[in-house]
Amino acid sequence: MPVSSDTQSESAGRDIVRLEPWGADDFPLLEQQNAPEMTEHLGGPESPEALMARQAKYERLAETSNDRMYKIVLVATGAAVGSVGYWEKTWRGEEMYETGWGVLPAFQGRGLAAMGTAQAIELARASGLHRYLHAFPSVENLPSNALCRRLGFTLVEECEFEYPKGHPMRCNDWRIDLFAGE
């Protein structure tokens, strides 16, 4: 299935947002994203210790794996407004990428998550490592499910998913074929 025109238009958002690899100075963004309104579909805020561990993990990703985490940055101002990433996962016996994103509340509703995620899809596609990229938003997270639809993901199924560890949740399994159109 070719990339949708919506995905192509989101990719054109490079003049609005760009992705930058997660770095040592990005802990304040991680703290802002740990707010209750940002984590309501993810099991709630993490402890300060868990956040510090996450920061260290994000900083090392590119050195230690094929996983990637990026901050979403407004081109006009250089302000970090959110994050998006993808990481390797085995799901239903298949090696694939999983993706996740978040945009700070003050910047939501402007299409920034879609623009940043479209760029992350292109980067995952360019890696050539996995055929599929999956997203697992909570069935109750209407904006994230709409974003998947908008970017050309296909709804595979509703499923039980564990995130964070020990916290089962009902999710939609969305998938996009990274090899489509080749």
Disulfide bonds with the S-S distance in Angstrom:
none
